[in-house]
């Protein structure tokens, strides 16, 4: 299992329109795939741009593909700066023996 972090930039003027779109997408993902996501953002803006982060814990490697399809279906990319969402994968730390 992995933890998936998806981050992207959002213009401040698009934030109020994008938030309900992302939350609705996350609700559909939870209903269809059984994975609850969290939505976070950095507290400060830079030049009118916010950084947002979706967090999905303990998911399979295949989940990322399903999530990106859900984001496309929801139209998330249309309100993301440059249309780009970036995923990062982390696993629990285990010490080498």
PAZAPA-4460 file (N, C-alpha, C; in steps of 0.05 Angstrom, whole numbers, plus 32768, in hexadecimal, padded with zeros to 4 digits):
% residues 97
    n_x    n_y    n_z   ca_x   ca_y   ca_z    c_x    c_y    c_z   seq   type   mol
   8011   7FE8   8000   8000   8000   8000   8012   8019   8000     1      X     A
   8007   802E   7FF4   8015   8047   7FF2   8004   805E   7FFC     2      X     A
   8010   8075   8001   8002   808E   8005   8007   809F   7FED     3      X     A
   7FF1   80AA   7FE2   7FF3   80BA   7FC9   7FED   80D7   7FD0     4      X     A
   7FFF   80E9   7FC8   7FFC   8106   7FCB   7FFB   8113   7FB0     5      X     A
   7FE5   8121   7FAA   7FE2   812E   7F90   7FE1   814C   7F95     6      X     A
   7FF4   815A   7F89   7FF5   8177   7F8E   7FF2   8186   7F73     7      X     A
   7FE8   819E   7F75   7FE4   81AF   7F5D   7FE1   81CC   7F66     8      X     A
   7FE3   81DE   7F52   7FE1   81FA   7F57   7FC5   8203   7F4E     9      X     A
   7FBA   8216   7F5D   7F9F   8221   7F58   7FA0   823F   7F5A    10      X     A
   7F96   824D   7F46   7F94   826A   7F48   7F7F   8270   7F5D    11      X     A
   7F85   8284   7F6E   7F73   828B   7F84   7F56   8291   7F7A    12      X     A
   7F53   829D   7F62   7F39   82A2   7F58   7F2A   8289   7F4F    13      X     A
   7F37   8273   7F4C   7F2A   8259   7F45   7F25   8247   7F5D    14      X     A
   7F2F   824F   7F74   7F2D   823D   7F8C   7F11   8237   7F94    15      X     A
   7F00   824B   7F95   7EE4   8247   7F9D   7ED5   8235   7F8A    16      X     A
   7EDC   8236   7F70   7ECF   8224   7F5C   7EDB   8208   7F5D    17      X     A
   7EF5   8206   7F63   7F02   81EB   7F62   7EFC   81DB   7F7A    18      X     A
   7EFB   81E7   7F92   7EF7   81D7   7FAA   7EDF   81C4   7FA9    19      X     A
   7EC7   81CD   7FA2   7EB1   81BA   7FA1   7EB4   81A5   7F8C    20      X     A
   7EC2   81AB   7F76   7EC7   8197   7F61   7ED9   8181   7F6C    21      X     A
   7EEE   8188   7F7A   7F01   8175   7F86   7EF3   8165   7F9C    22      X     A
   7EE4   8172   7FAD   7ED6   8163   7FC2   7EC1   8150   7FB7    23      X     A
   7EB3   8158   7FA2   7EA0   8145   7F96   7EAE   812E   7F89    24      X     A
   7EC5   8133   7F7C   7ED4   811D   7F71   7EDE   810A   7F86    25      X     A
   7EE7   8115   7F9D   7EF0   8104   7FB2   7ED9   80F4   7FBE    26      X     A
   7EC2   80FF   7FBF   7EAA   80F0   7FC9   7EA4   80D9   7FB6    27      X     A
   7EA6   80DE   7F9C   7EA1   80C8   7F89   7EB6   80B3   7F8A    28      X     A
   7ECF   80BB   7F8E   7EE5   80A7   7F91   7EE0   8096   7FAA    29      X     A
   7ED8   80A3   7FC0   7ED3   8094   7FD8   7EBC   8080   7FD4    30      X     A
   7EA6   808A   7FC7   7E8F   8078   7FC2   7E96   8061   7FB0    31      X     A
   7EA6   8067   7F9B   7EAC   8052   7F87   7EC3   8041   7F8D    32      X     A
   7ED7   804C   7F9B   7EF0   803D   7F9F   7EF6   8038   7FBD    33      X     A
   7EE6   8044   7FCE   7EE9   803F   7FEB   7F01   804E   7FF7    34      X     A
   7F0B   8063   7FEA   7F23   8071   7FF3   7F1B   808E   7FF9    35      X     A
   7F1E   8096   8012   7F18   80B2   801A   7F31   80C2   8016    36      X     A
   7F2E   80DA   800B   7F44   80EC   8007   7F41   8105   8018    37      X     A
   7F58   8112   801D   7F58   812B   802B   7F61   8141   8017    38      X     A
   7F56   8159   801A   7F5E   8170   800A   7F6B   8184   801C    39      X     A
   7F84   818C   8015   7F92   81A0   8025   7F9E   81B5   8012    40      X     A
   7FA6   81CB   801E   7FB4   81DF   800E   7FC9   81ED   8020    41      X     A
   7FDD   81F8   8013   7FF0   8208   8022   7FE2   8221   802C    42      X     A
   7FEA   822A   8044   7FDC   8241   8050   7FE1   825B   8041    43      X     A
   7FF6   825E   8033   7FFC   8277   8026   7FFA   8275   8007    44      X     A
   7FF3   828A   7FFB   7FF3   828C   7FDD   800D   8299   7FD4    45      X     A
   8014   8293   7FBC   802C   82A0   7FB0   8023   82AB   7F95    46      X     A
   8023   82C5   7F92   801B   82D2   7F79   7FFF   82CA   7F70    47      X     A
   7FED   82C7   7F84   7FD1   82C1   7F7E   7FCC   82A3   7F77    48      X     A
   7FE0   8292   7F7D   7FDD   8276   7F77   7FE0   8266   7F91    49      X     A
   7FCE   8253   7F95   7FCE   8241   7FAC   7FD9   8226   7FA4    50      X     A
   7FE5   8217   7FB7   7FED   81FC   7FB2   7FDA   81EA   7FC2    51      X     A
   7FCD   81D7   7FB4   7FBA   81C5   7FC0   7FC6   81A9   7FC0    52      X     A
   7FBD   8199   7FD3   7FC6   817D   7FD6   7FAE   816B   7FDD    53      X     A
   7FAC   8156   7FCD   7F99   8140   7FD4   7FAA   8129   7FE0    54      X     A
   7FA0   811D   7FF5   7FAE   8108   8003   7F9C   80EF   8004    55      X     A
   7FA8   80D9   7FFB   7F9A   80BF   7FFC   7FAC   80AB   8009    56      X     A
   7FA4   80A1   8020   7FB5   808F   8030   7FAE   8072   802B    57      X     A
   7FC3   8061   802C   7FC0   8044   802A   7FB0   803B   8012    58      X     A
   7FBA   8043   7FFA   7FAD   803C   7FE1   7FC0   8029   7FD1    59      X     A
   7FB5   801D   7FBD   7FC5   800C   7FAB   7FD2   801D   7F95    60      X     A
   7FE5   8011   7F88   7FF3   801F   7F72   7FDF   8026   7F5C    61      X     A
   7FCC   8016   7F57   7FB8   801A   7F42   7FA5   8031   7F48    62      X     A
   7FA2   8038   7F61   7F90   804D   7F69   7F96   8068   7F5B    63      X     A
   7FAF   806E   7F57   7FB7   8088   7F4B   7FAA   808B   7F2F    64      X     A
   7FAA   8076   7F1F   7F9D   8077   7F05   7F7F   807C   7F06    65      X     A
   7F72   806F   7F19   7F55   8073   7F1C   7F50   808F   7F26    66      X     A
   7F61   809A   7F37   7F5D   80B5   7F42   7F60   80C9   7F2B    67      X     A
   7F74   80C6   7F1A   7F78   80D9   7F04   7F61   80D8   7EF1    68      X     A
   7F56   80C1   7EEC   7F3E   80BF   7EDB   7F27   80CE   7EE8    69      X     A
   7F23   80CA   7F02   7F0E   80D8   7F10   7F12   80F6   7F0F    70      X     A
   7F2A   8100   7F11   7F30   811C   7F0F   7F29   8127   7EF3    71      X     A
   7F31   8118   7EDF   7F2A   8120   7EC3   7F0C   8121   7EBF    72      X     A
   7EFE   810C   7EC9   7EE1   810B   7EC6   7ED3   8122   7ED4    73      X     A
   7EDF   812B   7EEA   7ED3   8141   7EFA   7EDA   815C   7EEF    74      X     A
   7EEE   815D   7EDD   7EF6   8177   7ED2   7F09   8187   7EE4    75      X     A
   7F16   8179   7EF6   7F29   8186   7F09   7F3F   8195   7EF9    76      X     A
   7F49   8189   7EE5   7F60   8195   7ED6   7F5A   81B0   7ECA    77      X     A
   7F40   81B5   7EC4   7F39   81CF   7EB8   7F3E   81E7   7ECA    78      X     A
   7F3D   81E2   7EE4   7F41   81F8   7EF8   7F5C   81F7   7F05    79      X     A
   7F6D   81E4   7EFF   7F88   81E2   7F0A   7F9A   81F2   7EF8    80      X     A
   7FAB   8201   7F04   7FBF   8212   7EF6   7FD0   8200   7EE4    81      X     A
   7FCF   8205   7ECA   7FDE   81F5   7EB7   7FD2   81D9   7EB2    82      X     A
   7FBD   81D2   7EC0   7FB0   81B8   7EBC   7FBF   81A1   7EC8    83      X     A
   7FD5   81A6   7ED6   7FE7   8190   7EDF   7FE3   818A   7EFD    84      X     A
   7FDE   8170   7F02   7FDE   8165   7F1D   7FF6   8152   7F1F    85      X     A
   8004   8154   7F36   801C   8144   7F39   8018   8131   7F50    86      X     A
   801D   8117   7F4B   801A   8103   7F60   8035   80FB   7F6B    87      X     A
   8036   80F7   7F85   804E   80EC   7F93   8045   80D5   7FA4    88      X     A
   8055   80C0   7FA4   804E   80A8   7FB3   8062   80A5   7FCA    89      X     A
   8058   809E   7FE1   8069   8099   7FF9   8060   807E   8005    90      X     A
   8073   8071   8011   806D   8058   8020   8077   805B   803C    91      X     A
   806E   8049   804E   8078   804A   806A   8095   8044   806A    92      X     A
   80A3   8051   807B   80C0   804D   807E   80C5   8032   808C    93      X     A
   80D7   8022   8080   80E0   800A   808E   80FE   800A   808E    94      X     A
   8109   8005   80A5   8127   8005   80A7   8132   7FEC   809A    95      X     A
   8149   7FEF   808D   8156   7FD8   8081   8163   7FC8   8097    96      X     A
   8163   7FAE   8094   816F   7F9C   80A9   818C   7F98   80A3    97      X     A
***
